[in-house]
Amino acid sequence: MTRMEKAARRATPQEIDLQFQYMKRVRDILSDGGPRLAWVVTYGCQQNEADSERISGMLQQMGYGRARAAEEADLIVVNTCAVRDHAEKRALSITGGYKHLKKAKPSLLIGLCGCMASKPEMSSRIRKSFPYIDFVFGTEMLWRLPEILYHVMTEEKRLFFPNAGDPVVAEGLPVERESPFRAWVSIMYGCNNFCTYCIVPYVRGGERSRAPADILAEARSLVEGGCKEITLLGQNVNSYGKYGDDGCDFAELLRRLAVLPGDFLLRFMTSHPKDATRELVDVMAAYPKIAKQFHLPVQSGSDRVLAAMNRRYTRDSYLSLVRYMRERMPDIVLTSDIIVGFPGETEEDFEDTLSILREARYDMVYSFLYSKRDGTPAAEMENQIPEEIKGERMARLLALQSEIALEKNLPLVGKTLRVLAEGRSRTSAEMFSGRTEGNKVVLFEGRDEMTGCFLPVRITRAAPFTLWGEVVE
């Protein structure tokens, strides 16, 4: 197997114990002063959110409380994204805003981590342009945060911990979850696909899967603790277990999780169409605890563009899988990702993308203007699409998808759906928000004690991306 195709190295018990020793050392240092507070800022995908929960868990173990705002923090950790240029600029802008906090409180420690921080060229840029950032560490080094923070505190100088090419799976580290009833569970890390537009394999390393027993133990503990929704995470969950020797692939892992006792729902993301099998679809159809919702990024409806993206599937093979999903699960909610304006995309190519929306009839599409990522093959391609053409195409795509989404939602009016109540809506304090099994947002009048409970909600009104309803008491 190549470097990108090897079984994961698991951190040894001794290596994990060493991190707990560093947690104690940091806690001892902090005990000399008053209470210390940490502020963790997260950009990017659900994997970054899961990583930040692990960061927060380790910081809590080290003696940090949770700050309510950056202004009251003694430690700020910014977990960054590198998938799009906008995400990088936003993270750097926010981090730049902390400069005045450092000036007002020189003892404040500021750290940068995540995908953007894992880019080799970023370290030199931060050294030169962001002198108030005290430490930087790559994605492979996250599990060693206690050790990193101890050295930052004791050596009293700026420190940089880039990825070392030795990614590991580290079990047993503390996690502070954002929600008591919803949980992210990473089942694998990294990516081997090398889509020509994507920076992820370069900043998160090759695919490495956690052991099935560890995932099952974590899920069992979550359900026993009252968790109602578990989302399995990976850059490509369909590749789970591909390089292991225990014979447990992703479909088999879902089978094992779906028979755990308790009232909960299983989700997963993200899937790569080239690895999504009919066996996986059959498992989804067979087990009630697996949500009948599938996020299957197509990226483009043009075979020519798909080949240029190195996606390794065709329009026909993708649509064949979609048809099989609908055959096995007629009510499945299907969502996708689409990139608009990939280098060389012609008007004909874009029309192919619009036509795949009409054929697949997605409930929702997450669409993005192509963003050039230095270090990826697509960044060097000719025929980069002008921004005004990208924008015009995006507007047409959004208009079509809104039309399809409304057509999909209108038949739900009058039906009673099972909804997991998430709490008060961010947009209206008078309304509560929840999600259906298909992950559709529902607004309804509720009570605080409903939060974290499955509720029967009769749908009374529908818009393209939101439903309204009333709880059936």
C-alpha positions in Angstrom: 0.0 0.0 0.0 1.1 3.6 -0.6 1.5 6.2 2.0 -2.0 7.3 1.3 -3.3 3.8 1.5 -2.2 2.4 4.8 -3.9 1.3 7.9 -4.1 3.9 10.6 -1.5 4.1 13.3 -3.3 4.1 16.7 -1.8 6.3 19.4 -0.4 4.0 22.1 -1.7 4.0 25.7 1.6 5.5 26.7 1.2 8.3 24.2 -2.3 9.1 25.4 -1.2 8.9 29.1 1.5 11.4 28.3 -1.1 13.9 27.1 -3.0 13.4 30.3 0.2 14.1 32.2 0.6 17.4 30.2 -3.0 18.2 31.1 -2.2 18.0 34.7 1.0 20.1 34.3 -1.0 22.8 32.6 -3.7 22.6 35.3 -1.0 23.0 37.9 0.3 26.1 36.2 -3.1 27.6 36.0 -3.9 26.9 39.6 -1.5 29.6 40.7 -3.8 32.3 39.4 -7.6 32.9 39.4 -10.1 31.1 37.1 -8.9 31.0 33.5 -11.3 31.1 30.5 -10.9 29.8 27.0 -12.7 30.9 23.8 -12.7 28.4 20.8 -13.7 29.7 17.4 -14.6 27.3 14.7 -14.8 27.7 10.9 -15.6 25.1 8.3 -17.2 21.7 8.2 -18.7 19.4 10.8 -15.4 17.7 11.1 -13.9 21.0 12.4 -16.9 21.3 14.8 -16.1 17.8 16.1 -12.4 18.8 16.4 -13.3 21.9 18.4 -15.4 19.8 20.8 -12.2 17.7 21.4 -10.2 20.9 21.9 -12.7 22.2 24.4 -12.7 18.9 26.2 -9.0 18.9 26.6 -9.0 22.6 27.7 -11.6 21.9 30.3 -9.5 19.0 31.6 -6.5 21.4 31.8 -8.5 23.8 34.0 -10.0 26.3 31.6 -13.6 27.4 31.9 -15.6 28.5 28.9 -15.5 32.2 28.1 -18.8 33.9 27.0 -16.9 36.1 24.6 -13.3 36.6 23.3 -13.0 39.8 25.3 -13.0 37.8 28.6 -10.7 35.0 27.5 -7.2 34.1 28.7 -6.8 31.7 25.8 -8.2 31.9 22.3 -8.0 29.0 19.8 -9.1 29.6 16.2 -9.9 26.4 14.3 -9.7 27.3 10.6 -10.9 26.0 7.3 -9.1 26.0 4.0 -11.7 24.6 1.6 -12.6 28.1 0.2 -10.7 31.4 -0.1 -13.5 33.2 1.7 -13.2 30.9 4.8 -9.4 31.6 5.0 -9.9 35.4 4.7 -12.6 35.4 7.3 -10.6 33.4 9.8 -7.5 35.6 9.3 -9.7 38.7 9.6 -11.3 37.6 12.9 -7.9 36.6 14.2 -6.5 40.0 13.2 -9.3 41.5 15.3 -7.8 39.9 18.4 -4.7 42.0 18.1 -6.2 44.7 20.3 -7.2 42.1 22.9 -3.5 41.0 23.1 -2.4 44.6 23.5 -4.8 45.2 26.4 -4.0 41.8 28.0 -0.4 40.7 27.2 -0.9 37.4 29.0 -3.6 36.4 26.5 -2.5 33.3 24.5 -3.8 33.1 20.9 -3.5 29.8 18.9 -4.4 28.9 15.3 -5.1 25.4 14.2 -7.2 23.4 11.6 -6.9 23.0 7.8 -5.6 26.5 7.0 -3.0 26.3 9.7 -1.8 23.0 8.1 -0.8 24.6 4.9 3.0 24.7 4.8 3.1 28.3 3.5 0.8 29.5 6.3 3.4 29.2 9.0 5.8 31.6 7.4 3.0 34.1 6.7 1.8 34.0 10.3 5.4 34.4 11.6 5.8 37.6 9.6 2.3 39.1 9.5 0.7 38.0 12.8 3.2 38.4 15.6 0.5 38.3 18.2 -0.3 34.7 17.4 1.5 32.6 20.0 1.2 29.1 18.6 0.1 27.2 15.5 -0.5 23.5 15.1 -1.7 21.3 12.2 -4.6 18.9 12.1 -2.3 15.9 12.7 -1.1 17.5 16.0 -4.5 18.3 17.5 -4.4 15.3 19.9 -1.2 16.7 21.3 -2.7 20.0 22.3 -1.9 19.6 26.0 1.8 19.0 25.2 1.7 22.0 22.8 0.1 24.3 25.3 2.5 23.3 28.1 5.5 24.2 26.0 3.9 27.5 24.9 3.4 28.4 28.6 6.8 27.2 29.8 9.1 28.3 27.0 7.4 31.7 26.6 8.0 32.0 22.9 6.1 31.6 19.7 5.9 27.9 18.7 4.8 26.2 15.5 3.8 22.6 15.2 3.2 21.7 11.6 1.9 18.3 10.4 4.7 15.8 10.6 3.4 13.2 8.1 2.5 10.8 11.0 -1.2 11.0 11.4 -2.6 8.9 14.1 -6.0 7.9 15.5 -6.0 8.9 19.2 -8.7 7.4 21.4 -9.7 8.3 25.0 -9.2 12.0 24.9 -11.9 14.2 26.6 -14.7 15.8 24.6 -17.0 18.7 25.6 -20.0 18.4 23.4 -22.1 21.4 22.3 -25.4 19.6 22.6 -26.6 16.9 25.1 -28.9 15.3 22.5 -27.0 15.7 19.2 -23.5 14.4 18.6 -20.8 14.3 16.0 -18.8 11.0 15.9 -15.8 11.0 13.7 -15.3 7.5 12.2 -12.4 8.3 10.0 -10.0 11.1 9.1 -8.3 12.3 5.9 -8.9 11.7 2.3 -7.3 9.8 -0.6 -9.4 11.1 -3.5 -7.4 14.1 -4.7 -10.2 15.9 -6.5 -8.4 18.5 -8.5 -10.1 21.5 -6.8 -9.7 20.3 -3.2 -7.1 21.0 -0.6 -8.3 18.5 2.0 -5.9 15.6 1.2 -2.9 18.0 1.5 -4.0 19.4 4.9 -5.6 16.4 6.6 -3.5 13.5 5.2 -4.5 10.1 4.0 -7.6 8.1 5.0 -7.4 6.4 8.4 -10.3 4.7 10.1 -11.1 4.3 13.8 -11.7 0.7 15.1 -15.3 -0.4 15.0 -15.3 -1.3 18.7 -14.2 2.2 19.6 -17.0 3.8 17.5 -19.6 1.4 18.9 -18.5 2.1 22.5 -18.7 5.9 21.9 -22.2 5.6 20.3 -23.4 3.3 23.0 -22.3 5.8 25.7 -23.9 8.7 23.9 -27.3 6.9 23.6 -27.1 5.8 27.3 -26.5 9.4 28.1 -29.7 10.6 26.3 -28.3 11.5 22.9 -31.1 11.3 20.2 -29.1 12.0 17.0 -25.6 10.7 16.1 -24.0 11.9 12.9 -21.0 9.9 11.7 -18.3 12.0 10.1 -15.6 11.5 7.6 -14.2 13.2 4.5 -15.5 10.2 2.7 -17.5 7.9 5.1 -18.0 5.4 2.3 -14.3 4.5 2.4 -14.5 3.6 6.1 -12.5 0.4 6.9 -11.0 0.1 3.4 -7.5 -0.4 4.7 -8.3 -2.2 7.9 -8.1 -6.0 8.4 -11.3 -6.6 10.4 -13.6 -6.8 7.4 -15.9 -4.0 8.7 -16.8 -1.6 5.9 -19.1 1.3 6.2 -22.3 -0.7 5.5 -21.4 -3.2 8.1 -20.5 -0.4 10.6 -24.0 1.0 10.1 -25.6 -2.4 10.7 -23.8 -2.7 14.0 -24.7 0.8 15.1 -28.3 0.5 14.0 -29.1 -2.4 16.4 -27.8 -0.6 19.5 -30.7 -0.3 22.0 -32.3 3.1 22.5 -34.4 5.7 20.8 -32.0 7.5 18.5 -31.4 8.4 14.8 -28.2 7.8 12.8 -27.0 10.1 10.1 -23.7 10.3 8.2 -21.7 12.6 6.0 -20.0 13.1 3.6 -20.3 10.4 1.0 -18.4 10.1 -2.3 -20.6 8.8 -5.1 -17.8 6.5 -6.5 -17.8 4.5 -3.2 -21.5 4.6 -2.4 -22.7 1.0 -2.9 -26.1 -0.6 -3.3 -25.4 -2.6 -0.2 -25.1 0.7 1.7 -28.5 1.7 0.3 -30.0 -1.7 1.3 -28.7 -1.3 4.9 -30.3 2.2 5.1 -33.6 0.9 3.9 -33.6 -2.1 6.3 -32.9 -0.3 9.6 -35.4 2.2 11.0 -32.8 4.0 13.1 -30.8 5.1 10.0 -32.2 8.4 8.8 -33.7 8.2 5.2 -31.6 11.1 4.1 -28.5 11.0 1.9 -26.0 13.8 1.2 -24.4 12.8 -2.1 -22.3 15.5 -3.6 -22.4 15.5 -7.4 -20.4 18.7 -8.0 -21.3 18.9 -11.7 -23.7 17.3 -14.1 -21.2 17.3 -17.0 -19.1 14.2 -17.6 -16.3 16.4 -19.1 -16.1 18.5 -15.9 -16.4 15.5 -13.6 -13.4 14.0 -15.4 -11.5 17.3 -15.0 -12.4 17.3 -11.3 -11.1 13.7 -11.0 -14.4 12.6 -9.4 -14.2 9.1 -11.0 -17.9 8.6 -11.6 -20.1 9.6 -14.5 -23.4 11.3 -14.7 -25.1 8.1 -15.6 -23.6 6.0 -12.8 -24.6 8.8 -10.3 -28.2 8.9 -11.5 -28.4 5.1 -11.5 -27.5 5.2 -7.8 -30.1 7.9 -7.2 -32.8 5.8 -8.9 -31.9 2.8 -6.8 -32.2 4.9 -3.6 -35.6 6.1 -4.6 -36.7 2.6 -5.5 -35.6 1.2 -2.1 -36.7 4.3 -0.1 -39.4 6.3 -2.0 -39.4 9.1 0.6 -35.7 9.6 0.9 -34.5 13.1 1.2 -31.6 13.7 -1.1 -29.1 16.6 -0.9 -26.0 17.5 -2.8 -23.1 19.8 -3.3 -22.5 21.7 -6.6 -19.5 23.8 -7.7 -20.4 26.5 -10.2 -17.7 27.9 -12.5 -15.1 25.2 -12.4 -12.2 26.1 -14.8 -13.3 25.4 -18.4 -17.0 25.0 -17.6 -18.9 25.9 -20.7 -22.5 27.0 -21.0 -23.3 23.5 -22.2 -21.6 22.0 -19.1 -23.6 24.2 -16.9 -26.8 23.3 -18.6 -25.9 19.6 -17.9 -25.7 20.6 -14.2 -29.1 22.2 -14.3 -30.5 19.1 -16.0 -29.1 16.9 -13.3 -31.0 19.0 -10.7 -34.2 18.3 -12.7 -33.5 14.6 -12.9 -32.2 14.0 -9.3 -34.8 16.5 -7.8 -32.7 17.3 -4.7 -34.5 18.5 -1.6 -31.6 20.9 -1.0 -28.3 21.8 -2.8 -25.3 23.4 -1.2 -23.8 25.4 -4.1 -20.5 27.1 -4.2 -18.6 29.4 -6.6 -15.4 27.7 -7.6 -12.6 29.0 -5.4 -9.0 28.7 -6.5 -6.9 26.8 -3.9 -3.2 27.2 -4.4 -1.4 23.8 -4.5 -4.3 22.0 -6.2 -4.2 21.1 -9.9 -7.4 23.1 -10.7 -5.6 26.3 -9.6 -3.2 25.9 -12.5 -5.9 25.1 -15.1 -6.5 27.4 -18.1 -9.9 29.0 -18.8 -10.6 30.2 -15.3 -14.2 31.4 -15.3 -14.8 35.2 -14.8 -16.6 36.1 -11.5 -19.5 37.7 -13.3 -20.3 34.5 -15.3 -20.0 32.4 -12.1 -22.5 34.8 -10.4 -25.0 34.7 -13.2 -24.9 30.9 -13.4 -25.2 30.7 -9.6 -28.4 32.8 -9.7 -30.0 30.5 -12.3 -29.0 27.4 -10.3 -30.5 28.8 -7.1 -33.7 29.8 -8.8 -34.2 26.3 -10.2 -33.3 24.6 -7.0 -35.7 26.8 -5.0 -38.5 25.8 -7.4 -37.7 22.1 -7.0 -37.4 22.4 -3.2 -40.8 24.0 -2.9 -42.3 21.3 -5.1 -40.8 18.7 -2.8 -42.0 20.4 0.4 -45.6 21.4 -0.6 -46.9 17.7 -0.4 -45.8 17.6 3.2 -48.4 20.1 4.3 -51.0 18.3 6.3 -48.7 15.4 7.2 -47.5 14.7 10.7 -43.7 14.2 10.8 -41.4 13.1 13.6 -39.3 16.1 14.6 -36.3 16.4 16.9 -36.8 19.7 18.8 -33.5 21.7 18.9 -34.7 24.6 21.0 -35.7 28.2 20.3 -35.2 29.4 16.8 -32.3 31.7 16.1 -34.4 33.8 13.8 -37.5 34.1 16.1 -37.4 33.7 19.9 -41.1 33.0 19.9 -40.7 29.9 17.7 -39.0 26.6 18.3 -36.9 24.9 15.7 -36.4 21.2 14.9 -35.5 18.8 12.2 -37.3 16.0 10.5 -35.7 12.6 9.8 -34.9 14.1 6.4 -33.1 16.9 8.1 -35.6 19.5 7.0 -36.0 22.6 9.3 -39.4 22.9 11.0 -40.6 25.9 13.0 -43.3 25.5 15.6 -44.6 26.8 18.9 -43.2 24.9 21.8 -42.0 24.8 25.4 -38.5 24.7 26.7 -38.9 21.2 28.1 -39.5 19.9 24.5 -35.9 20.6 23.6 -34.1 17.3 22.8 -37.3 15.3 22.4 -38.8 13.7 19.3 -42.2 15.3 18.7 -45.1 14.6 16.3 -45.5 17.8 14.3 -48.3 18.4 11.8 -47.0 20.5 8.9 -49.2 23.6 8.2 -47.0 25.6 5.7 -44.1 25.1 3.4 -41.4 27.2 1.8 -38.5 26.0 -0.3 -36.1 25.5 2.7 -38.4 25.8 5.8 -41.5 24.1 7.1 -43.9 25.4 9.7 -46.1 23.2 11.9 -47.9 22.6 15.1 -47.1 20.0 17.8 -49.7 17.2 18.0 -50.2 16.9 21.7 
